[in-house]
């Protein structure tokens, strides 16, 4: 049984893309728009409940939109 070989028609950069880490500035997803408590709850992997929404409101009051940046890579 043979092992799969990379497609020789693709540039070496495309073939090697899976072997390299993605630069940090490409990982951040915030678009500069307002961050809602729901956004923060979901980014934290929590269910949207009144208790979690209150946690997110406090976090946003304390840290602002940076609270979301701290949760996302």
N, CA, C and O atoms as a Tripos MOL2 file, in Angstrom:
@<TRIPOS>MOLECULE
protein
  292   291    73     0     0
PROTEIN
NO_CHARGES

@<TRIPOS>ATOM
      1 N           0.8560   -1.1780    0.0000 N.3       1 UNK1
      2 CA          0.0000    0.0000    0.0000 C.3       1 UNK1
      3 C           0.8950    1.2330    0.0000 C.2       1 UNK1
      4 O           1.8250    1.3230    0.8010 O.2       1 UNK1
      5 N           0.6270    2.1670   -0.8760 N.am      2 UNK2
      6 CA          1.4680    3.3600   -0.9580 C.3       2 UNK2
      7 C           0.9130    4.4610   -0.0640 C.2       2 UNK2
      8 O          -0.2800    4.4930    0.2360 O.2       2 UNK2
      9 N           1.7940    5.3600    0.3540 N.am      3 UNK3
     10 CA          1.3610    6.4940    1.1690 C.3       3 UNK3
     11 C           1.0010    7.6400    0.2520 C.2       3 UNK3
     12 O           1.6200    7.8000   -0.8010 O.2       3 UNK3
     13 N           0.0200    8.4420    0.6200 N.am      4 UNK4
     14 CA         -0.3780    9.5600   -0.2320 C.3       4 UNK4
     15 C           0.7490   10.5830   -0.3410 C.2       4 UNK4
     16 O           1.4520   10.8610    0.6310 O.2       4 UNK4
     17 N           0.9010   11.1230   -1.5140 N.am      5 UNK5
     18 CA          1.9070   12.1480   -1.7670 C.3       5 UNK5
     19 C           1.2050   13.4840   -1.9850 C.2       5 UNK5
     20 O           0.0940   13.5160   -2.5140 O.2       5 UNK5
     21 N           1.8430   14.5960   -1.5800 N.am      6 UNK6
     22 CA          1.2340   15.9030   -1.8400 C.3       6 UNK6
     23 C           1.0830   16.1350   -3.3320 C.2       6 UNK6
     24 O           1.8790   15.6450   -4.1330 O.2       6 UNK6
     25 N           0.0780   16.8700   -3.6880 N.am      7 UNK7
     26 CA         -0.1660   17.1970   -5.0870 C.3       7 UNK7
     27 C           0.9650   18.0740   -5.5990 C.2       7 UNK7
     28 O           1.1490   19.1960   -5.1260 O.2       7 UNK7
     29 N           1.7110   17.5740   -6.5490 N.am      8 UNK8
     30 CA          2.8720   18.2980   -7.0690 C.3       8 UNK8
     31 C           2.4670   19.5520   -7.8310 C.2       8 UNK8
     32 O           3.2990   20.4300   -8.0550 O.2       8 UNK8
     33 N           1.1920   19.6510   -8.2360 N.am      9 UNK9
     34 CA          0.7660   20.8330   -8.9850 C.3       9 UNK9
     35 C           0.5410   22.0420   -8.0820 C.2       9 UNK9
     36 O           0.4600   23.1700   -8.5660 O.2       9 UNK9
     37 N           0.4390   21.8140   -6.7650 N.am     10 UNK10
     38 CA          0.2490   22.9220   -5.8330 C.3      10 UNK10
     39 C           1.6020   23.4980   -5.4470 C.2      10 UNK10
     40 O           2.5810   22.7580   -5.3470 O.2      10 UNK10
     41 N           1.6740   24.8130   -5.2280 N.am     11 UNK11
     42 CA          2.9250   25.4020   -4.7450 C.3      11 UNK11
     43 C           3.2940   24.7900   -3.4020 C.2      11 UNK11
     44 O           2.4230   24.3500   -2.6520 O.2      11 UNK11
     45 N           4.5710   24.7630   -3.1050 N.am     12 UNK12
     46 CA          5.0310   24.1490   -1.8600 C.3      12 UNK12
     47 C           4.4140   24.8380   -0.6470 C.2      12 UNK12
     48 O           4.2260   24.1950    0.3860 O.2      12 UNK12
     49 N           4.0930   26.1370   -0.7450 N.am     13 UNK13
     50 CA          3.4750   26.8510    0.3720 C.3      13 UNK13
     51 C           2.1080   26.2670    0.6920 C.2      13 UNK13
     52 O           1.7570   26.1270    1.8630 O.2      13 UNK13
     53 N           1.3340   25.9260   -0.3290 N.am     14 UNK14
     54 CA          0.0020   25.3730   -0.1040 C.3      14 UNK14
     55 C           0.1000   23.9940    0.5140 C.2      14 UNK14
     56 O          -0.6910   23.6380    1.3870 O.2      14 UNK14
     57 N           1.0780   23.2130    0.0580 N.am     15 UNK15
     58 CA          1.2460   21.8780    0.6160 C.3      15 UNK15
     59 C           1.7110   21.9460    2.0570 C.2      15 UNK15
     60 O           1.3210   21.1090    2.8700 O.2      15 UNK15
     61 N           2.5340   22.9230    2.3870 N.am     16 UNK16
     62 CA          3.0980   23.0200    3.7330 C.3      16 UNK16
     63 C           2.1920   23.7930    4.6790 C.2      16 UNK16
     64 O           2.5060   23.9000    5.8650 O.2      16 UNK16
     65 N           1.0920   24.3300    4.2020 N.am     17 UNK17
     66 CA          0.2220   25.1680    5.0190 C.3      17 UNK17
     67 C          -0.2430   24.5280    6.3030 C.2      17 UNK17
     68 O          -0.4320   25.2260    7.2990 O.2      17 UNK17
     69 N          -0.4320   23.2360    6.3150 N.am     18 UNK18
     70 CA         -0.9040   22.5680    7.5220 C.3      18 UNK18
     71 C           0.2060   22.3830    8.5430 C.2      18 UNK18
     72 O          -0.0710   22.0850    9.7050 O.2      18 UNK18
     73 N           1.4390   22.5510    8.1360 N.am     19 UNK19
     74 CA          2.5710   22.3330    9.0290 C.3      19 UNK19
     75 C           2.9890   23.5910    9.7710 C.2      19 UNK19
     76 O           3.8180   23.5240   10.6780 O.2      19 UNK19
     77 N           2.4350   24.7240    9.4050 N.am     20 UNK20
     78 CA          2.8340   25.9870   10.0130 C.3      20 UNK20
     79 C           1.7240   26.5280   10.8890 C.2      20 UNK20
     80 O           0.5430   26.2800   10.6430 O.2      20 UNK20
     81 N           2.1120   27.2670   11.9100 N.am     21 UNK21
     82 CA          1.1370   27.9080   12.7970 C.3      21 UNK21
     83 C           0.5510   29.1320   12.1190 C.2      21 UNK21
     84 O           1.2420   29.8310   11.3780 O.2      21 UNK21
     85 N          -0.7160   29.3870   12.3740 N.am     22 UNK22
     86 CA         -1.3710   30.5810   11.8490 C.3      22 UNK22
     87 C          -0.9110   31.7840   12.6610 C.2      22 UNK22
     88 O          -0.9100   31.7340   13.8910 O.2      22 UNK22
     89 N          -0.5190   32.8690   11.9860 N.am     23 UNK23
     90 CA         -0.0930   34.0620   12.7200 C.3      23 UNK23
     91 C          -1.1970   34.5710   13.6470 C.2      23 UNK23
     92 O          -2.3780   34.5320   13.3040 O.2      23 UNK23
     93 N          -0.8020   35.0410   14.8070 N.am     24 UNK24
     94 CA         -1.7480   35.4750   15.8300 C.3      24 UNK24
     95 C          -2.7400   36.5120   15.3180 C.2      24 UNK24
     96 O          -3.9210   36.4520   15.6630 O.2      24 UNK24
     97 N          -2.2860   37.4610   14.5020 N.am     25 UNK25
     98 CA         -3.1960   38.5200   14.0460 C.3      25 UNK25
     99 C          -4.2980   37.9880   13.1350 C.2      25 UNK25
    100 O          -5.3050   38.6700   12.9430 O.2      25 UNK25
    101 N          -4.1410   36.7980   12.5710 N.am     26 UNK26
    102 CA         -5.1940   36.2160   11.7470 C.3      26 UNK26
    103 C          -6.1880   35.4030   12.5640 C.2      26 UNK26
    104 O          -7.2560   35.0510   12.0620 O.2      26 UNK26
    105 N          -5.8570   35.1010   13.8030 N.am     27 UNK27
    106 CA         -6.7350   34.2960   14.6400 C.3      27 UNK27
    107 C          -7.8260   35.1120   15.3130 C.2      27 UNK27
    108 O          -8.8870   34.5720   15.6260 O.2      27 UNK27
    109 N          -7.5980   36.3760   15.5390 N.am     28 UNK28
    110 CA         -8.5870   37.1990   16.2250 C.3      28 UNK28
    111 C          -9.7660   37.4510   15.3070 C.2      28 UNK28
    112 O          -9.5930   37.7670   14.1300 O.2      28 UNK28
    113 N         -10.9580   37.3100   15.8470 N.am     29 UNK29
    114 CA        -12.1560   37.3660   15.0110 C.3      29 UNK29
    115 C         -13.0080   38.6090   15.2080 C.2      29 UNK29
    116 O         -13.9220   38.8500   14.4200 O.2      29 UNK29
    117 N         -12.7390   39.3950   16.2220 N.am     30 UNK30
    118 CA        -13.5840   40.5580   16.4890 C.3      30 UNK30
    119 C         -13.4440   41.5580   15.3540 C.2      30 UNK30
    120 O         -12.3360   41.8340   14.8910 O.2      30 UNK30
    121 N         -14.5670   42.0990   14.9090 N.am     31 UNK31
    122 CA        -14.5800   42.9900   13.7500 C.3      31 UNK31
    123 C         -14.6320   44.4580   14.1280 C.2      31 UNK31
    124 O         -14.8040   45.3150   13.2610 O.2      31 UNK31
    125 N         -14.4860   44.7590   15.4090 N.am     32 UNK32
    126 CA        -14.5610   46.1460   15.8240 C.3      32 UNK32
    127 C         -15.9760   46.5780   16.1550 C.2      32 UNK32
    128 O         -16.2040   47.7330   16.5160 O.2      32 UNK32
    129 N         -16.9240   45.6700   16.0370 N.am     33 UNK33
    130 CA        -18.3060   45.9890   16.3680 C.3      33 UNK33
    131 C         -18.5180   45.8260   17.8720 C.2      33 UNK33
    132 O         -17.6710   45.2800   18.5790 O.2      33 UNK33
    133 N         -19.6290   46.2970   18.3290 N.am     34 UNK34
    134 CA        -19.9890   46.2110   19.7420 C.3      34 UNK34
    135 C         -20.0370   44.7540   20.1920 C.2      34 UNK34
    136 O         -20.5500   43.8950   19.4750 O.2      34 UNK34
    137 N         -19.5080   44.4820   21.3670 N.am     35 UNK35
    138 CA        -19.5370   43.1340   21.9360 C.3      35 UNK35
    139 C         -20.7170   43.0620   22.8970 C.2      35 UNK35
    140 O         -20.8390   43.8760   23.8120 O.2      35 UNK35
    141 N         -21.5790   42.0830   22.6780 N.am     36 UNK36
    142 CA        -22.7490   41.9280   23.5490 C.3      36 UNK36
    143 C         -22.4470   40.8970   24.6310 C.2      36 UNK36
    144 O         -21.5360   40.0820   24.4840 O.2      36 UNK36
    145 N         -23.2120   40.9360   25.7140 N.am     37 UNK37
    146 CA        -23.0570   39.9010   26.7340 C.3      37 UNK37
    147 C         -23.2530   38.4910   26.1580 C.2      37 UNK37
    148 O         -22.5810   37.5490   26.5770 O.2      37 UNK37
    149 N         -24.1700   38.3540   25.2060 N.am     38 UNK38
    150 CA        -24.3910   37.0530   24.5760 C.3      38 UNK38
    151 C         -23.1410   36.5840   23.8550 C.2      38 UNK38
    152 O         -22.7980   35.4040   23.9190 O.2      38 UNK38
    153 N         -22.4490   37.5010   23.1600 N.am     39 UNK39
    154 CA        -21.1940   37.1590   22.4770 C.3      39 UNK39
    155 C         -20.1880   36.5930   23.4650 C.2      39 UNK39
    156 O         -19.5350   35.5850   23.1970 O.2      39 UNK39
    157 N         -20.0710   37.2540   24.6080 N.am     40 UNK40
    158 CA        -19.0930   36.8470   25.6070 C.3      40 UNK40
    159 C         -19.4520   35.4850   26.1990 C.2      40 UNK40
    160 O         -18.5750   34.6430   26.3960 O.2      40 UNK40
    161 N         -20.7260   35.2680   26.4820 N.am     41 UNK41
    162 CA        -21.1710   33.9830   27.0340 C.3      41 UNK41
    163 C         -20.8670   32.8580   26.0460 C.2      41 UNK41
    164 O         -20.3280   31.8210   26.4340 O.2      41 UNK41
    165 N         -21.2060   33.0530   24.7860 N.am     42 UNK42
    166 CA        -20.9880   32.0150   23.7890 C.3      42 UNK42
    167 C         -19.4930   31.7660   23.5560 C.2      42 UNK42
    168 O         -19.0780   30.6200   23.3820 O.2      42 UNK42
    169 N         -18.6940   32.8170   23.5530 N.am     43 UNK43
    170 CA        -17.2420   32.6580   23.3680 C.3      43 UNK43
    171 C         -16.6240   31.8950   24.5280 C.2      43 UNK43
    172 O         -15.6100   31.2180   24.3600 O.2      43 UNK43
    173 N         -17.2230   31.9990   25.6910 N.am     44 UNK44
    174 CA        -16.7270   31.2850   26.8660 C.3      44 UNK44
    175 C         -17.1940   29.8320   26.8710 C.2      44 UNK44
    176 O         -16.7920   29.0540   27.7360 O.2      44 UNK44
    177 N         -18.0410   29.4630   25.9100 N.am     45 UNK45
    178 CA        -18.5280   28.0910   25.8350 C.3      45 UNK45
    179 C         -19.6230   27.7950   26.8440 C.2      45 UNK45
    180 O         -19.8580   26.6380   27.1900 O.2      45 UNK45
    181 N         -20.2840   28.8240   27.3090 N.am     46 UNK46
    182 CA        -21.3470   28.6580   28.2990 C.3      46 UNK46
    183 C         -22.7150   28.7470   27.6350 C.2      46 UNK46
    184 O         -22.8490   29.2520   26.5200 O.2      46 UNK46
    185 N         -23.7120   28.2560   28.3290 N.am     47 UNK47
    186 CA        -25.0920   28.4050   27.8760 C.3      47 UNK47
    187 C         -25.5680   29.8210   28.1760 C.2      47 UNK47
    188 O         -25.1520   30.4360   29.1570 O.2      47 UNK47
    189 N         -26.4520   30.3290   27.3070 N.am     48 UNK48
    190 CA        -27.0090   31.6630   27.5220 C.3      48 UNK48
    191 C         -28.1230   31.5390   28.5590 C.2      48 UNK48
    192 O         -29.2530   31.1640   28.2440 O.2      48 UNK48
    193 N         -27.7760   31.8620   29.7950 N.am     49 UNK49
    194 CA        -28.7240   31.8390   30.9100 C.3      49 UNK49
    195 C         -28.6680   33.2020   31.5880 C.2      49 UNK49
    196 O         -27.7040   33.9410   31.3890 O.2      49 UNK49
    197 N         -29.6700   33.5530   32.3780 N.am     50 UNK50
    198 CA        -29.6240   34.8390   33.0800 C.3      50 UNK50
    199 C         -28.3570   34.9910   33.9440 C.2      50 UNK50
    200 O         -27.7610   36.0670   33.9960 O.2      50 UNK50
    201 N         -27.9610   33.9180   34.6070 N.am     51 UNK51
    202 CA        -26.7640   33.9790   35.4530 C.3      51 UNK51
    203 C         -25.5070   34.2490   34.6180 C.2      51 UNK51
    204 O         -24.6740   35.0730   34.9960 O.2      51 UNK51
    205 N         -25.3750   33.5610   33.4970 N.am     52 UNK52
    206 CA        -24.2010   33.7650   32.6460 C.3      52 UNK52
    207 C         -24.2170   35.1250   31.9580 C.2      52 UNK52
    208 O         -23.1650   35.7280   31.7480 O.2      52 UNK52
    209 N         -25.3990   35.6070   31.6100 N.am     53 UNK53
    210 CA        -25.4900   36.9380   31.0160 C.3      53 UNK53
    211 C         -25.0730   38.0130   32.0240 C.2      53 UNK53
    212 O         -24.4190   38.9900   31.6610 O.2      53 UNK53
    213 N         -25.4500   37.8290   33.2710 N.am     54 UNK54
    214 CA        -25.0420   38.7820   34.3100 C.3      54 UNK54
    215 C         -23.5210   38.7490   34.4870 C.2      54 UNK54
    216 O         -22.8870   39.7940   34.6330 O.2      54 UNK54
    217 N         -22.9440   37.5560   34.4720 N.am     55 UNK55
    218 CA        -21.4840   37.4180   34.5470 C.3      55 UNK55
    219 C         -20.8290   38.1860   33.3930 C.2      55 UNK55
    220 O         -19.8530   38.9110   33.5880 O.2      55 UNK55
    221 N         -21.3840   38.0130   32.1890 N.am     56 UNK56
    222 CA        -20.8210   38.6630   31.0050 C.3      56 UNK56
    223 C         -20.9640   40.1850   31.0940 C.2      56 UNK56
    224 O         -20.0510   40.9120   30.7040 O.2      56 UNK56
    225 N         -22.0830   40.6680   31.5960 N.am     57 UNK57
    226 CA        -22.2680   42.1270   31.7460 C.3      57 UNK57
    227 C         -21.2230   42.7050   32.7020 C.2      57 UNK57
    228 O         -20.6270   43.7460   32.4260 O.2      57 UNK57
    229 N         -21.0100   42.0210   33.8220 N.am     58 UNK58
    230 CA        -19.9860   42.4900   34.7830 C.3      58 UNK58
    231 C         -18.5980   42.4800   34.1400 C.2      58 UNK58
    232 O         -17.8180   43.4180   34.3070 O.2      58 UNK58
    233 N         -18.3060   41.4170   33.4120 N.am     59 UNK59
    234 CA        -17.0040   41.2840   32.7590 C.3      59 UNK59
    235 C         -16.8080   42.4040   31.7310 C.2      59 UNK59
    236 O         -15.7310   42.9960   31.6600 O.2      59 UNK59
    237 N         -17.8290   42.6920   30.9460 N.am     60 UNK60
    238 CA        -17.7470   43.7630   29.9500 C.3      60 UNK60
    239 C         -17.6160   45.1310   30.6150 C.2      60 UNK60
    240 O         -16.8930   45.9950   30.1200 O.2      60 UNK60
    241 N         -18.3090   45.3300   31.7300 N.am     61 UNK61
    242 CA        -18.1830   46.5940   32.4650 C.3      61 UNK61
    243 C         -16.7580   46.7880   32.9790 C.2      61 UNK61
    244 O         -16.2250   47.8970   32.9520 O.2      61 UNK61
    245 N         -16.1480   45.6970   33.4470 N.am     62 UNK62
    246 CA        -14.7920   45.7740   34.0090 C.3      62 UNK62
    247 C         -13.7130   45.8720   32.9330 C.2      62 UNK62
    248 O         -12.7720   46.6540   33.0610 O.2      62 UNK62
    249 N         -13.8540   45.0730   31.8690 N.am     63 UNK63
    250 CA        -12.7650   44.9260   30.8960 C.3      63 UNK63
    251 C         -13.0660   45.5020   29.5220 C.2      63 UNK63
    252 O         -12.1590   45.6590   28.7050 O.2      63 UNK63
    253 N         -14.3200   45.8160   29.2570 N.am     64 UNK64
    254 CA        -14.7010   46.3040   27.9310 C.3      64 UNK64
    255 C         -14.5820   45.1970   26.8980 C.2      64 UNK64
    256 O         -14.5610   44.0200   27.2560 O.2      64 UNK64
    257 N         -14.5020   45.5570   25.6100 N.am     65 UNK65
    258 CA        -14.4270   44.5600   24.5500 C.3      65 UNK65
    259 C         -13.2080   43.6390   24.6440 C.2      65 UNK65
    260 O         -13.1940   42.5670   24.0400 O.2      65 UNK65
    261 N         -12.1880   44.0510   25.3960 N.am     66 UNK66
    262 CA        -11.0040   43.2120   25.5690 C.3      66 UNK66
    263 C         -11.3540   41.9040   26.2630 C.2      66 UNK66
    264 O         -10.6060   40.9320   26.1500 O.2      66 UNK66
    265 N         -12.4660   41.8580   26.9750 N.am     67 UNK67
    266 CA        -12.8870   40.6220   27.6390 C.3      67 UNK67
    267 C         -13.0840   39.5160   26.6170 C.2      67 UNK67
    268 O         -12.7550   38.3590   26.8780 O.2      67 UNK67
    269 N         -13.6160   39.8640   25.4580 N.am     68 UNK68
    270 CA        -13.8090   38.8760   24.3940 C.3      68 UNK68
    271 C         -12.4640   38.4520   23.8140 C.2      68 UNK68
    272 O         -12.2540   37.2710   23.5390 O.2      68 UNK68
    273 N         -11.5630   39.3930   23.6280 N.am     69 UNK69
    274 CA        -10.2420   39.0770   23.0910 C.3      69 UNK69
    275 C          -9.4900   38.1150   23.9980 C.2      69 UNK69
    276 O          -8.7100   37.2920   23.5180 O.2      69 UNK69
    277 N          -9.7130   38.2100   25.2860 N.am     70 UNK70
    278 CA         -9.0230   37.3270   26.2300 C.3      70 UNK70
    279 C          -9.5320   35.8860   26.1240 C.2      70 UNK70
    280 O          -8.8100   34.9420   26.4450 O.2      70 UNK70
    281 N         -10.7700   35.7250   25.6740 N.am     71 UNK71
    282 CA        -11.3370   34.3880   25.5590 C.3      71 UNK71
    283 C         -10.9970   33.7130   24.2360 C.2      71 UNK71
    284 O         -10.8830   32.4890   24.1700 O.2      71 UNK71
    285 N         -10.8380   34.5050   23.1920 N.am     72 UNK72
    286 CA        -10.5670   33.9680   21.8690 C.3      72 UNK72
    287 C          -9.0690   33.9800   21.6070 C.2      72 UNK72
    288 O          -8.3480   34.8470   22.1030 O.2      72 UNK72
    289 N          -8.6070   33.0120   20.8240 N.am     73 UNK73
    290 CA         -7.1710   32.9840   20.5190 C.3      73 UNK73
    291 C          -6.7390   34.1770   19.7090 C.2      73 UNK73
    292 O          -5.5610   34.3000   19.3710 O.2      73 UNK73
@<TRIPOS>BOND
     1     1     2 1
     2     2     3 1
     3     3     4 2
     4     3     5 am
     5     5     6 1
     6     6     7 1
     7     7     8 2
     8     7     9 am
     9     9    10 1
    10    10    11 1
    11    11    12 2
    12    11    13 am
    13    13    14 1
    14    14    15 1
    15    15    16 2
    16    15    17 am
    17    17    18 1
    18    18    19 1
    19    19    20 2
    20    19    21 am
    21    21    22 1
    22    22    23 1
    23    23    24 2
    24    23    25 am
    25    25    26 1
    26    26    27 1
    27    27    28 2
    28    27    29 am
    29    29    30 1
    30    30    31 1
    31    31    32 2
    32    31    33 am
    33    33    34 1
    34    34    35 1
    35    35    36 2
    36    35    37 am
    37    37    38 1
    38    38    39 1
    39    39    40 2
    40    39    41 am
    41    41    42 1
    42    42    43 1
    43    43    44 2
    44    43    45 am
    45    45    46 1
    46    46    47 1
    47    47    48 2
    48    47    49 am
    49    49    50 1
    50    50    51 1
    51    51    52 2
    52    51    53 am
    53    53    54 1
    54    54    55 1
    55    55    56 2
    56    55    57 am
    57    57    58 1
    58    58    59 1
    59    59    60 2
    60    59    61 am
    61    61    62 1
    62    62    63 1
    63    63    64 2
    64    63    65 am
    65    65    66 1
    66    66    67 1
    67    67    68 2
    68    67    69 am
    69    69    70 1
    70    70    71 1
    71    71    72 2
    72    71    73 am
    73    73    74 1
    74    74    75 1
    75    75    76 2
    76    75    77 am
    77    77    78 1
    78    78    79 1
    79    79    80 2
    80    79    81 am
    81    81    82 1
    82    82    83 1
    83    83    84 2
    84    83    85 am
    85    85    86 1
    86    86    87 1
    87    87    88 2
    88    87    89 am
    89    89    90 1
    90    90    91 1
    91    91    92 2
    92    91    93 am
    93    93    94 1
    94    94    95 1
    95    95    96 2
    96    95    97 am
    97    97    98 1
    98    98    99 1
    99    99   100 2
   100    99   101 am
   101   101   102 1
   102   102   103 1
   103   103   104 2
   104   103   105 am
   105   105   106 1
   106   106   107 1
   107   107   108 2
   108   107   109 am
   109   109   110 1
   110   110   111 1
   111   111   112 2
   112   111   113 am
   113   113   114 1
   114   114   115 1
   115   115   116 2
   116   115   117 am
   117   117   118 1
   118   118   119 1
   119   119   120 2
   120   119   121 am
   121   121   122 1
   122   122   123 1
   123   123   124 2
   124   123   125 am
   125   125   126 1
   126   126   127 1
   127   127   128 2
   128   127   129 am
   129   129   130 1
   130   130   131 1
   131   131   132 2
   132   131   133 am
   133   133   134 1
   134   134   135 1
   135   135   136 2
   136   135   137 am
   137   137   138 1
   138   138   139 1
   139   139   140 2
   140   139   141 am
   141   141   142 1
   142   142   143 1
   143   143   144 2
   144   143   145 am
   145   145   146 1
   146   146   147 1
   147   147   148 2
   148   147   149 am
   149   149   150 1
   150   150   151 1
   151   151   152 2
   152   151   153 am
   153   153   154 1
   154   154   155 1
   155   155   156 2
   156   155   157 am
   157   157   158 1
   158   158   159 1
   159   159   160 2
   160   159   161 am
   161   161   162 1
   162   162   163 1
   163   163   164 2
   164   163   165 am
   165   165   166 1
   166   166   167 1
   167   167   168 2
   168   167   169 am
   169   169   170 1
   170   170   171 1
   171   171   172 2
   172   171   173 am
   173   173   174 1
   174   174   175 1
   175   175   176 2
   176   175   177 am
   177   177   178 1
   178   178   179 1
   179   179   180 2
   180   179   181 am
   181   181   182 1
   182   182   183 1
   183   183   184 2
   184   183   185 am
   185   185   186 1
   186   186   187 1
   187   187   188 2
   188   187   189 am
   189   189   190 1
   190   190   191 1
   191   191   192 2
   192   191   193 am
   193   193   194 1
   194   194   195 1
   195   195   196 2
   196   195   197 am
   197   197   198 1
   198   198   199 1
   199   199   200 2
   200   199   201 am
   201   201   202 1
   202   202   203 1
   203   203   204 2
   204   203   205 am
   205   205   206 1
   206   206   207 1
   207   207   208 2
   208   207   209 am
   209   209   210 1
   210   210   211 1
   211   211   212 2
   212   211   213 am
   213   213   214 1
   214   214   215 1
   215   215   216 2
   216   215   217 am
   217   217   218 1
   218   218   219 1
   219   219   220 2
   220   219   221 am
   221   221   222 1
   222   222   223 1
   223   223   224 2
   224   223   225 am
   225   225   226 1
   226   226   227 1
   227   227   228 2
   228   227   229 am
   229   229   230 1
   230   230   231 1
   231   231   232 2
   232   231   233 am
   233   233   234 1
   234   234   235 1
   235   235   236 2
   236   235   237 am
   237   237   238 1
   238   238   239 1
   239   239   240 2
   240   239   241 am
   241   241   242 1
   242   242   243 1
   243   243   244 2
   244   243   245 am
   245   245   246 1
   246   246   247 1
   247   247   248 2
   248   247   249 am
   249   249   250 1
   250   250   251 1
   251   251   252 2
   252   251   253 am
   253   253   254 1
   254   254   255 1
   255   255   256 2
   256   255   257 am
   257   257   258 1
   258   258   259 1
   259   259   260 2
   260   259   261 am
   261   261   262 1
   262   262   263 1
   263   263   264 2
   264   263   265 am
   265   265   266 1
   266   266   267 1
   267   267   268 2
   268   267   269 am
   269   269   270 1
   270   270   271 1
   271   271   272 2
   272   271   273 am
   273   273   274 1
   274   274   275 1
   275   275   276 2
   276   275   277 am
   277   277   278 1
   278   278   279 1
   279   279   280 2
   280   279   281 am
   281   281   282 1
   282   282   283 1
   283   283   284 2
   284   283   285 am
   285   285   286 1
   286   286   287 1
   287   287   288 2
   288   287   289 am
   289   289   290 1
   290   290   291 1
   291   291   292 2
@<TRIPOS>SUBSTRUCTURE
     1 UNK1         2 RESIDUE 1 A UNK
     2 UNK2         6 RESIDUE 1 A UNK
     3 UNK3        10 RESIDUE 1 A UNK
     4 UNK4        14 RESIDUE 1 A UNK
     5 UNK5        18 RESIDUE 1 A UNK
     6 UNK6        22 RESIDUE 1 A UNK
     7 UNK7        26 RESIDUE 1 A UNK
     8 UNK8        30 RESIDUE 1 A UNK
     9 UNK9        34 RESIDUE 1 A UNK
    10 UNK10       38 RESIDUE 1 A UNK
    11 UNK11       42 RESIDUE 1 A UNK
    12 UNK12       46 RESIDUE 1 A UNK
    13 UNK13       50 RESIDUE 1 A UNK
    14 UNK14       54 RESIDUE 1 A UNK
    15 UNK15       58 RESIDUE 1 A UNK
    16 UNK16       62 RESIDUE 1 A UNK
    17 UNK17       66 RESIDUE 1 A UNK
    18 UNK18       70 RESIDUE 1 A UNK
    19 UNK19       74 RESIDUE 1 A UNK
    20 UNK20       78 RESIDUE 1 A UNK
    21 UNK21       82 RESIDUE 1 A UNK
    22 UNK22       86 RESIDUE 1 A UNK
    23 UNK23       90 RESIDUE 1 A UNK
    24 UNK24       94 RESIDUE 1 A UNK
    25 UNK25       98 RESIDUE 1 A UNK
    26 UNK26      102 RESIDUE 1 A UNK
    27 UNK27      106 RESIDUE 1 A UNK
    28 UNK28      110 RESIDUE 1 A UNK
    29 UNK29      114 RESIDUE 1 A UNK
    30 UNK30      118 RESIDUE 1 A UNK
    31 UNK31      122 RESIDUE 1 A UNK
    32 UNK32      126 RESIDUE 1 A UNK
    33 UNK33      130 RESIDUE 1 A UNK
    34 UNK34      134 RESIDUE 1 A UNK
    35 UNK35      138 RESIDUE 1 A UNK
    36 UNK36      142 RESIDUE 1 A UNK
    37 UNK37      146 RESIDUE 1 A UNK
    38 UNK38      150 RESIDUE 1 A UNK
    39 UNK39      154 RESIDUE 1 A UNK
    40 UNK40      158 RESIDUE 1 A UNK
    41 UNK41      162 RESIDUE 1 A UNK
    42 UNK42      166 RESIDUE 1 A UNK
    43 UNK43      170 RESIDUE 1 A UNK
    44 UNK44      174 RESIDUE 1 A UNK
    45 UNK45      178 RESIDUE 1 A UNK
    46 UNK46      182 RESIDUE 1 A UNK
    47 UNK47      186 RESIDUE 1 A UNK
    48 UNK48      190 RESIDUE 1 A UNK
    49 UNK49      194 RESIDUE 1 A UNK
    50 UNK50      198 RESIDUE 1 A UNK
    51 UNK51      202 RESIDUE 1 A UNK
    52 UNK52      206 RESIDUE 1 A UNK
    53 UNK53      210 RESIDUE 1 A UNK
    54 UNK54      214 RESIDUE 1 A UNK
    55 UNK55      218 RESIDUE 1 A UNK
    56 UNK56      222 RESIDUE 1 A UNK
    57 UNK57      226 RESIDUE 1 A UNK
    58 UNK58      230 RESIDUE 1 A UNK
    59 UNK59      234 RESIDUE 1 A UNK
    60 UNK60      238 RESIDUE 1 A UNK
    61 UNK61      242 RESIDUE 1 A UNK
    62 UNK62      246 RESIDUE 1 A UNK
    63 UNK63      250 RESIDUE 1 A UNK
    64 UNK64      254 RESIDUE 1 A UNK
    65 UNK65      258 RESIDUE 1 A UNK
    66 UNK66      262 RESIDUE 1 A UNK
    67 UNK67      266 RESIDUE 1 A UNK
    68 UNK68      270 RESIDUE 1 A UNK
    69 UNK69      274 RESIDUE 1 A UNK
    70 UNK70      278 RESIDUE 1 A UNK
    71 UNK71      282 RESIDUE 1 A UNK
    72 UNK72      286 RESIDUE 1 A UNK
    73 UNK73      290 RESIDUE 1 A UNK
